[in-house]
Each structure stands twice: as C-alpha cells, then as structure tokens.
Amino acid sequence: MTLGYSSSKPRRLAPELLAGPPELPDRVFRGYQQLIYSEAGIHLGSHKKALLVGRLSRRLRELGGTSFSAYLRRVEEDPEERVRLLDALCTHETRFFREPRHFRFLEDEVLPRWRAQGTPGAGTRRVRVWSAGCSTGEEAFSLAMVLRFHLPAEEGWQIEILATDLSTRILERARETLWPVEKAREIPTHYLKAFMLRGTGSQEGRMKAGPELRSLVRFQRVNLNEEHYPVMGQFDLLFCRNVFIYFDAASRARALDRLLGHLAPQGYFFVGHAESLSSLAHRVRAVQPTIYTAEHTG
Ligand SMILES: C[S@@+](CC[C@H](N)C(=O)[O-])C[C@H]1O[C@@H](n2cnc3c(N)ncnc32)[C@H](O)[C@@H]1O
C-alpha cells in the first residue's frame, strides 16, 4: 500500500489557508509602530514587520480575514482590542528559578541578614516583593518558595508578592497557578517537596502551587509604560527581568526611573542577564552584575 494524496475525489483547501496572511503595506506598518510605541513603549524596528505579520495573522483570520489596515483602525478605536494586540505581540518566555544566581544571592546574602536583623517571635516582620512583567508566574512563585522557606510564618514573617504584567491573557493563565509537570525539573527538590502539588486523576500531568504559596501572591495588570499606574508603596525586592527587550532607550529609562521610585531604601532591584541600570547610575549601586540597591556607600 502506498500513502499519498488521493486524486479520486478532489477536495478544496480553505481559501484562507491557500491565501496566506494579508499584505502589510509600509504605511500601515508605520501606524502599528506608532500605536505600539505610545501604548506599551515597545519599539518595533522595520525588521520586525514579519514578526508583526506572524503574531497578528491568527487574530485577523478569527475576525474573518480582515486586512491589516482595517484592524489598525479597529485597535485605534477599541481599547480592549488594543490589549489583545499587545497580548499577541509580547514574548512571554519564562522559567522557574531563571537566572539562578539571583536566587542564590537572596539565599546566601539577603535572607540570612534579614533574619539576623529581625527579632523572630517578637512582632511581625513584613517583606514586600514586586515581580514586574511576571508572565505566567514562574518568577513570582520562585520568589514565594525561597522567601517562605527561609522566612517562616511561625517566626512572624509576613510576605506579600505583587505579580504584574501588561498581558491580560497571560495573567489569566498565571492566576491558575497550574503548570505542566515537566516544569518541576526547574525547581530545587527541597522547594518542590515543600510547596508544589502534583496533579492526579483529571489533573494528571500538571503541577499546582499549594495553598500556602498561593496566598502570598497577588496578580494585577500593570502597563509599565504608563506614567501613573495603580501600585502603592515601596518594595524590598523588585524583579523586572527581560521585560524591556523591545523598549527603546528612552522609554526603558522612563519606565525604570518610575520603578525605582518603588524600591525601598535598602531594597534590591534585579534586571535580566543582558540588561543593566546604567541609565540610573546616579541613583543606584551595583552589588553584583544585574543586582542593584538604592543604598549608596557615601
Ligand atoms: C519574556 S517575559 C519575562 C518574564 C519574567 N520576568 C522572566 O524574566 O522570566 C516578558 C514579559 O513582560 C511583559 N511586558 C512587556 N511589555 C510590558 C509593559 N509595557 N508593561 C508590563 N509588562 C510588559 C510581557 O507581557 C511578558 O509577559
């Protein structure tokens, strides 16, 4: 028997599959560039045209094969559709304990010092953490595991973790606190045993954060490009890693400047492995590459 395509009864392929994505004229692409920059601070260089076409094609098909210029008019008028556009555009790649050096720094340097300074049992110690650009939550939950493990509730430690992202779709997934069980490999065994639950029955193949961990993390939509966003107070640890990859230098510097206003005087600011706070060199001190404090040596 041979396998192949039967010619006995020809069937038509769906026209939208044959046609490929609609064309994106340069003039219309410039409209997208402006809108995306003013909305999210993301600079789409002209070499990113193919990326935009790729990321939006599915949405255009869902809307019945609408053209790029009709879709641009729609996103200009409809704030909800603008959110969908940004959802489709952003890269959400993340992992538990990504850049392990950051978590080792907490375990080896920061948490022992906080514990030594604290007076366990004699009142409440409060730690506030912000995972800005949290994607599906792995960063926030890695922090939750490290902090809860080393700063136990029985010793009076209160932990509050704010996890924010631009993308509403990704936040919906993050709130489920449910990941494929293969991701357990990314988590050190002692944290995995202490805090994660393995799915059984209909949940086979999944892993869920346990209730103790879930109670520490709160999710909220925050666009870091906005001048005013609804985040109050200061944070002892501020993680903003691999978020500004598509920002240009000016919008990145503005967003970082605003974030720094939320760093507690002796807190720590963590950026991604290929990033730096060089635009804020007068306000921060590097304690290690990609780890900063607002505290100056004098
Ligand atoms: C590559 S993920 C990084 C996730 C995590 N911080 C890490 O390092 O593993 C980048 C995240 O930043 C978010 N993001 C992009 N632009 C943003 C903006 N203007 N405000 C807030 N979040 C944004 C994206 O939606 C995406 O989930």
The ligand as a Gaussian input file, in Angstrom:
#p B3LYP/6-31G(d) Opt

LIG

0 1
 C        9.983000      37.483000      28.425000
 S        8.753000      37.732000      29.661000
 C        9.775000      37.764000      31.120000
 C        9.128000      37.075000      32.312000
 C        9.984000      37.050000      33.582000
 N       10.195000      38.381000      34.094000
 C       11.306000      36.340000      33.345000
 O       12.349000      37.007000      33.287000
 O       11.301000      35.114000      33.214000
 C        8.360000      39.469000      29.435000
 C        7.001000      39.881000      29.995000
 O        6.946000      41.313000      30.014000
 C        5.632000      41.709000      29.701000
 N        5.634000      43.121000      29.225000
 C        6.039000      43.602000      28.021000
 N        5.834000      44.923000      27.944000
 C        5.294000      45.302000      29.133000
 C        4.825000      46.547000      29.665000
 N        4.853000      47.681000      28.939000
 N        4.320000      46.561000      30.930000
 C        4.265000      45.414000      31.654000
 N        4.662000      44.210000      31.207000
 C        5.164000      44.152000      29.958000
 C        5.188000      40.705000      28.642000
 O        3.776000      40.620000      28.552000
 C        5.843000      39.407000      29.131000
 O        4.959000      38.603000      29.872000

